[in-house]
Amino acid sequence: MLLALKEVFALKGKFRYRMCYEKGEQVRYISHLDFVRVINRAIRRSHLPVTYTQGFNPHPVFRIAMPISVGVTSECEYMEIDMEEYIEPQKAADAFNAIMPQGLNIKGACLLHEALQDFNAITTARYRVCVEMTNENTPDLVSFMGLDEVVMLKKSKSKEKEVNIRPDIHELTIDSKEGNIICFNIEVSSGSSYNLKPELVVDAMKKHLDAFDYTFLQVHRLALLTDGKALM
């Protein structure tokens, strides 16, 4: 089966690998542009047979799925890298991990095949969001999720407008509560065409629930999903 798969990719002239990596506390404030620089440097230092674009300024061919915001940590980031020849997926992951900075770690790698969904097919994302409350009240999530409309000002790169975000909040539960520290599990719509940030969901709770006031402590991405299934 593996030989047949390798032959199929060889006929297409490339081997595309999907890698799952985590972004820890040490690099939570690194920007997406800086992360791209880190990957470019890691590719050069790894000596892996990565495919480069043609032209005056060639650069390695790789894609990143749904980059997270600065300050957010994650255990389920994904990227795809094209290579000119077959490398054992684990060896490719090990080569990157040997030179990655602390906080960036390749958790797994595989040769891309048709059974894996494209990044553009991502539909939802799961997060754990921890906040420090100004009181020890437990927010009424049943009441909040029972609302027909949750209208919030949603900002994008080019504009901002009021949007009903309620249809895009698929899950909202309390993961843990210790005193005035509460951690929520939140699943929201996510993808190339529409993306709802979990921070906006918590802001909406402040707007629509009485006595709910807080300071953000941590936002951590748990999963990127396509119709409920992970990308690897």
C-alpha positions as CSV (number, residue, x, y, z in Angstrom):
1,M,0.0,0.0,0.0
2,L,2.8,2.4,1.0
3,L,4.7,1.6,-2.2
4,A,1.6,2.2,-4.3
5,L,1.0,5.5,-2.6
6,K,4.6,6.6,-3.2
7,E,4.3,5.7,-6.8
8,V,1.2,7.8,-7.2
9,F,2.8,10.8,-5.7
10,A,6.0,10.3,-7.7
11,L,4.0,10.3,-10.9
12,K,2.6,13.6,-10.0
13,G,6.1,14.9,-9.5
14,K,5.9,15.8,-5.8
15,F,5.5,14.4,-2.4
16,R,3.3,16.5,-0.2
17,Y,3.5,16.1,3.6
18,R,1.0,17.3,6.2
19,M,2.4,18.1,9.6
20,C,0.6,18.8,12.9
21,Y,2.4,21.0,15.3
22,E,1.8,22.7,18.6
23,K,2.5,26.4,19.5
24,G,3.3,26.7,23.2
25,E,3.7,29.4,25.7
26,Q,7.2,30.3,24.7
27,V,6.1,31.4,21.2
28,R,2.5,32.6,21.9
29,Y,3.4,36.2,21.0
30,I,5.2,35.4,17.7
31,S,3.4,36.9,14.7
32,H,2.4,34.9,11.7
33,L,5.0,36.6,9.6
34,D,7.7,35.8,12.1
35,F,6.5,32.2,12.2
36,V,6.8,31.9,8.4
37,R,10.4,33.2,8.8
38,V,11.0,30.5,11.4
39,I,9.7,27.8,9.0
40,N,11.8,29.1,6.1
41,R,14.9,29.0,8.3
42,A,14.1,25.5,9.6
43,I,13.7,24.2,6.0
44,R,17.1,25.5,5.1
45,R,18.8,24.1,8.1
46,S,17.0,20.7,7.9
47,H,18.6,19.9,4.5
48,L,15.3,18.1,3.5
49,P,14.6,17.9,-0.2
50,V,11.9,20.6,-0.1
51,T,10.4,21.9,-3.4
52,Y,11.2,25.5,-4.2
53,T,9.3,27.9,-6.5
54,Q,11.0,28.9,-9.8
55,G,12.1,32.4,-10.7
56,F,14.5,35.1,-9.5
57,N,13.6,34.7,-5.8
58,P,12.8,31.0,-5.1
59,H,11.1,30.1,-1.8
60,P,10.0,26.8,-0.3
61,V,6.5,25.5,-1.1
62,F,4.4,25.2,2.0
63,R,0.9,26.1,3.2
64,I,-0.4,26.8,6.7
65,A,-4.0,26.2,7.8
66,M,-5.9,28.9,9.6
67,P,-3.1,30.8,11.3
68,I,-4.0,31.7,14.9
69,S,-3.8,35.2,16.4
70,V,-0.9,36.6,18.4
71,G,-1.1,35.5,22.0
72,V,-3.1,32.3,21.3
73,T,-1.5,28.9,22.0
74,S,-2.5,25.7,20.2
75,E,-2.0,21.9,20.1
76,C,-3.4,21.4,16.6
77,E,-1.8,23.7,14.0
78,Y,-1.2,22.2,10.5
79,M,1.1,22.9,7.5
80,E,1.8,21.1,4.3
81,I,5.2,21.0,2.7
82,D,6.1,19.8,-0.8
83,M,9.3,17.7,-1.3
84,E,11.1,16.5,-4.4
85,E,11.6,13.0,-3.1
86,Y,10.1,10.6,-0.6
87,I,11.2,10.9,3.1
88,E,9.8,8.8,5.9
89,P,7.2,11.1,7.5
90,Q,8.6,10.6,11.0
91,K,12.1,11.4,9.8
92,A,10.9,14.6,8.3
93,A,9.2,15.5,11.6
94,D,12.3,14.7,13.5
95,A,14.5,16.8,11.2
96,F,12.3,19.8,11.9
97,N,12.1,19.2,15.7
98,A,15.8,19.0,16.0
99,I,16.1,22.7,15.0
100,M,12.7,24.2,16.0
101,P,12.7,26.8,18.8
102,Q,11.2,25.9,22.1
103,G,7.4,26.0,22.0
104,L,7.1,24.8,18.4
105,N,7.0,21.1,18.1
106,I,5.9,18.8,15.2
107,K,3.5,16.3,16.8
108,G,3.0,14.1,13.7
109,A,3.5,13.9,10.0
110,C,2.0,11.9,7.1
111,L,2.2,11.8,3.3
112,L,-0.9,13.6,2.0
113,H,-3.5,11.4,0.3
114,E,-7.0,11.7,-1.0
115,A,-8.6,10.5,2.3
116,L,-7.4,13.7,4.0
117,Q,-9.6,16.8,3.7
118,D,-8.2,19.9,2.1
119,F,-7.5,22.9,4.4
120,N,-10.3,24.8,2.6
121,A,-12.8,22.2,3.9
122,I,-12.3,23.3,7.5
123,T,-15.7,24.1,9.1
124,T,-15.2,24.5,12.8
125,A,-12.6,25.0,15.5
126,R,-12.5,24.1,19.2
127,Y,-10.9,26.3,21.9
128,R,-10.4,26.4,25.6
129,V,-10.8,30.0,26.9
130,C,-9.8,30.8,30.5
131,V,-10.9,34.1,32.1
132,E,-10.6,35.7,35.5
133,M,-14.0,37.0,36.7
134,T,-14.5,40.0,38.9
135,N,-16.8,37.8,41.0
136,E,-17.4,34.1,41.6
137,N,-20.7,33.9,39.8
138,T,-21.3,31.0,37.4
139,P,-22.6,32.4,34.0
140,D,-25.9,31.2,32.8
141,L,-24.8,29.5,29.6
142,V,-28.2,27.9,29.0
143,S,-29.8,31.3,28.9
144,F,-27.1,32.6,26.6
145,M,-27.3,29.7,24.2
146,G,-31.1,30.0,24.2
147,L,-30.9,33.4,22.6
148,D,-32.2,33.7,19.0
149,E,-29.8,36.5,18.2
150,V,-26.4,37.5,19.6
151,V,-25.5,40.7,17.6
152,M,-21.9,41.8,17.9
153,L,-19.6,44.2,16.0
154,K,-17.3,41.9,14.0
155,K,-14.1,43.4,12.6
156,S,-12.2,42.2,9.6
157,K,-9.1,43.6,7.8
158,S,-11.2,45.8,5.5
159,K,-14.4,46.7,7.5
160,E,-16.5,46.1,10.6
161,K,-20.2,45.5,10.8
162,E,-22.8,44.2,13.2
163,V,-23.4,40.4,12.8
164,N,-25.6,37.8,14.5
165,I,-23.0,35.4,15.7
166,R,-25.3,33.0,17.5
167,P,-25.7,30.5,14.5
168,D,-21.8,30.2,14.5
169,I,-21.5,29.2,18.2
170,H,-21.8,25.4,18.1
171,E,-20.8,24.6,21.6
172,L,-20.3,26.6,24.8
173,T,-19.7,24.7,28.1
174,I,-17.7,25.2,31.3
175,D,-14.6,23.0,31.4
176,S,-13.5,24.0,34.9
177,K,-14.2,26.6,37.6
178,E,-12.0,27.4,40.6
179,G,-13.1,30.5,42.5
180,N,-13.3,33.3,40.0
181,I,-11.2,31.5,37.3
182,I,-13.4,29.9,34.7
183,C,-12.3,27.9,31.6
184,F,-14.8,27.4,28.8
185,N,-14.9,24.9,25.9
186,I,-16.0,26.8,22.8
187,E,-16.6,25.4,19.3
188,V,-17.2,28.0,16.6
189,S,-17.5,28.3,12.8
190,S,-14.1,28.5,11.2
191,G,-12.8,28.3,7.7
192,S,-11.5,30.2,4.6
193,S,-14.9,32.0,4.0
194,Y,-15.9,32.7,7.6
195,N,-14.1,32.7,11.0
196,L,-15.5,33.5,14.4
197,K,-13.0,34.2,17.1
198,P,-13.7,32.7,20.6
199,E,-12.8,36.0,22.2
200,L,-15.8,37.6,20.5
201,V,-18.0,34.8,22.0
202,V,-16.8,35.7,25.5
203,D,-17.3,39.4,24.8
204,A,-20.9,38.6,23.7
205,M,-21.5,36.9,27.0
206,K,-20.4,40.1,28.8
207,K,-22.9,42.0,26.7
208,H,-25.8,39.7,27.1
209,L,-25.4,38.2,30.6
210,D,-25.8,40.1,33.8
211,A,-22.8,40.4,36.2
212,F,-20.4,38.8,33.8
213,D,-17.2,40.7,33.8
214,Y,-13.7,39.3,33.2
215,T,-10.1,39.6,32.1
216,F,-8.7,37.2,29.5
217,L,-6.1,34.8,30.8
218,Q,-5.6,32.3,28.0
219,V,-7.0,31.2,24.6
220,H,-5.9,27.8,23.5
221,R,-6.9,26.0,20.2
222,L,-7.8,22.4,20.7
223,A,-8.8,21.3,17.2
224,L,-9.5,22.2,13.6
225,L,-12.3,20.2,12.2
226,T,-14.0,19.3,9.0
227,D,-17.5,18.1,9.7
228,G,-16.4,17.0,13.1
229,K,-13.3,15.2,12.0
230,A,-9.7,16.2,12.6
231,L,-7.4,17.0,9.7
232,M,-5.0,14.1,10.5
